[in-house]
């Protein structure tokens, strides 16, 4: 049996929260053949795509950021990242911008590792992961109004330990390091 997509009806915006919009989306199951009386409600967060970037210095250190995350009321250890702005020409451009804004580092190259859907049950966006090689501190940081970050350099080979010991817990950061482990023989596989 093949799973078929549901028939979508026009979405209804419910709340605009600046960084995302909550929509009520109605859809009919395939067996209803578009009969709107059979439509069911879904609530979907529409948000711009996101990027995260693993900056690696010429000395083989990863540029991490410590920052307070209000959702869990804790300071986390992460890689730089953020939203793809309307002014960014590509996700790679957004990754370079976020790297520079949050850390002051600029990379020689930025390579796409891949993308994932952060939570396809309730979100419509993608998160693109990049590795930035040859990262050097060249500029001052430029935080937005809700950011307060501290840069921390760690050897690349310590990343799996930081993940397995719970010092790095952000799921999208772990996905990025897993993707890097698939293409970088220096980094042990971080998938467990």
C-alpha positions as CSV (number, residue, x, y, z in Angstrom):
1,X,0.0,0.0,0.0
2,X,1.3,3.4,-0.9
3,X,0.8,6.4,1.4
4,X,-0.7,9.3,-0.5
5,X,-0.5,13.0,0.5
6,X,-3.6,14.6,2.0
7,X,-5.7,17.2,0.1
8,X,-4.8,20.6,1.5
9,X,-7.3,23.4,2.0
10,X,-6.3,27.1,2.3
11,X,-4.4,27.8,5.6
12,X,-5.7,30.2,8.2
13,X,-3.1,32.3,10.1
14,X,-3.8,32.3,13.8
15,X,-0.8,34.1,15.4
16,X,2.2,36.0,14.2
17,X,5.0,35.7,16.7
18,X,7.7,37.6,14.8
19,X,10.0,34.6,14.1
20,X,7.2,32.3,13.1
21,X,3.5,32.3,12.2
22,X,1.1,29.7,13.6
23,X,-1.4,28.4,11.0
24,X,-4.5,26.2,11.2
25,X,-4.3,24.0,8.2
26,X,-7.2,21.8,7.2
27,X,-6.6,18.7,5.1
28,X,-8.7,15.8,3.8
29,X,-7.4,12.2,4.0
30,X,-6.8,10.6,0.6
31,X,-9.7,8.3,1.0
32,X,-12.1,11.3,1.3
33,X,-11.4,12.3,-2.3
34,X,-11.3,16.0,-1.5
35,X,-14.6,16.0,0.5
36,X,-14.2,19.0,2.7
37,X,-16.6,17.6,5.3
38,X,-13.9,15.0,6.1
39,X,-11.3,17.7,6.6
40,X,-9.2,17.6,9.8
41,X,-7.4,20.4,11.6
42,X,-3.6,20.6,11.8
43,X,-1.5,23.3,13.5
44,X,1.7,24.2,11.7
45,X,4.4,26.6,12.5
46,X,5.6,28.5,9.4
47,X,9.1,29.8,9.9
48,X,12.0,30.7,7.6
49,X,14.6,28.0,7.0
50,X,17.5,27.8,9.5
51,X,21.2,27.3,9.2
52,X,23.9,26.1,11.5
53,X,27.6,26.0,10.8
54,X,30.5,24.1,12.2
55,X,33.5,26.5,12.1
56,X,36.8,24.7,12.2
57,X,40.0,26.8,12.6
58,X,43.3,26.0,10.8
59,X,44.5,24.5,14.1
60,X,41.6,22.0,14.1
61,X,39.5,23.7,16.8
62,X,35.8,24.1,16.6
63,X,34.3,27.5,17.3
64,X,31.4,26.9,19.7
65,X,29.1,29.4,21.3
66,X,27.6,29.3,24.8
67,X,24.3,31.0,25.1
68,X,21.2,31.2,27.2
69,X,18.2,29.4,25.8
70,X,14.9,30.6,27.2
71,X,12.9,27.5,26.2
72,X,14.9,25.4,28.7
73,X,16.1,28.2,31.0
74,X,19.7,27.0,30.6
75,X,23.0,28.0,29.0
76,X,23.8,25.6,26.1
77,X,26.9,24.8,24.1
78,X,26.2,25.0,20.4
79,X,27.5,25.9,17.0
80,X,26.6,29.3,15.4
81,X,23.3,29.4,13.6
82,X,20.1,31.2,13.0
83,X,17.4,32.0,10.4
84,X,17.8,32.5,6.7
85,X,16.9,36.1,6.3
86,X,15.0,37.5,3.3
87,X,18.2,39.4,2.4
88,X,20.4,36.2,2.3
89,X,20.9,35.1,-1.3
90,X,21.4,31.4,-0.2
91,X,21.5,29.3,2.9
92,X,25.3,29.3,2.6
93,X,25.3,33.1,2.7
94,X,23.1,33.0,5.8
95,X,25.6,30.6,7.4
96,X,28.5,32.9,6.7
97,X,26.6,35.9,8.1
98,X,25.6,34.0,11.3
99,X,29.1,32.8,11.8
100,X,30.5,36.3,11.5
101,X,27.7,38.0,13.6
102,X,27.9,35.5,16.5
103,X,31.6,34.8,16.7
104,X,33.5,37.4,14.5
105,X,35.0,34.4,12.6
106,X,35.2,34.3,8.8
107,X,35.9,31.1,7.0
108,X,37.9,30.3,3.8
109,X,35.2,27.9,2.6
110,X,31.7,27.0,3.6
111,X,30.5,23.6,2.5
112,X,26.9,22.2,2.7
113,X,26.7,19.0,4.7
114,X,23.0,18.6,4.1
115,X,19.6,19.6,5.6
116,X,16.9,18.1,7.8
117,X,13.4,19.0,8.7
118,X,13.5,20.0,12.4
119,X,10.0,18.8,13.2
120,X,7.9,17.9,10.1
121,X,4.9,17.1,12.2
122,X,4.4,20.8,13.2
123,X,6.9,22.9,11.2
124,X,7.3,23.6,7.5
125,X,11.0,24.6,7.4
126,X,14.5,23.1,6.8
127,X,17.7,23.4,8.8
128,X,20.8,23.4,6.6
129,X,24.1,22.3,8.1
130,X,27.5,23.6,6.9
131,X,31.1,23.1,7.8
132,X,33.2,26.3,7.6
133,X,36.9,25.5,7.1
134,X,39.8,27.8,7.8
135,X,37.8,29.9,10.3
136,X,39.7,32.9,11.7
137,X,38.7,35.7,14.1
138,X,38.7,38.7,11.8
139,X,35.8,40.9,12.9
140,X,33.9,42.0,16.0
141,X,30.7,40.2,17.0
142,X,27.3,41.8,16.2
143,X,24.6,40.2,18.4
144,X,20.9,40.8,17.9
145,X,18.7,42.1,20.7
146,X,18.0,38.7,22.3
147,X,21.6,37.3,22.0
148,X,24.3,37.1,24.6
149,X,27.0,34.7,23.5
150,X,30.5,33.6,24.6
151,X,32.9,31.9,22.1
152,X,34.6,28.7,23.2
153,X,37.2,26.9,21.2
154,X,37.5,23.1,21.5
155,X,39.5,20.5,19.7
156,X,37.5,18.8,16.9
157,X,38.2,15.3,18.3
158,X,36.6,16.2,21.6
159,X,33.1,16.8,20.1
160,X,31.9,13.1,20.5
161,X,32.7,13.3,24.2
162,X,30.9,16.6,24.6
163,X,27.8,15.0,23.0
164,X,27.9,11.7,24.9
165,X,28.5,13.5,28.2
166,X,25.5,15.8,27.6
167,X,27.5,19.0,27.3
168,X,26.1,19.4,23.8
169,X,22.4,18.6,23.7
170,X,20.8,20.7,20.9
171,X,19.4,18.2,18.5
172,X,20.2,20.2,15.3
173,X,23.8,20.7,16.5
174,X,24.1,16.9,17.0
175,X,22.7,16.3,13.5
176,X,25.3,18.7,12.0
177,X,28.2,16.9,13.8
178,X,26.8,13.5,12.7
179,X,26.7,14.7,9.1
180,X,30.3,16.0,9.4
181,X,31.4,12.7,10.8
182,X,30.2,11.0,7.6
183,X,32.5,13.1,5.4
184,X,35.4,13.9,7.8
185,X,37.6,11.0,8.8
186,X,39.2,13.0,11.6
187,X,35.9,13.1,13.6
188,X,34.7,9.8,15.0
189,X,31.1,8.9,14.1
190,X,28.9,10.7,16.6
191,X,25.7,8.7,16.0
192,X,26.4,6.4,19.0
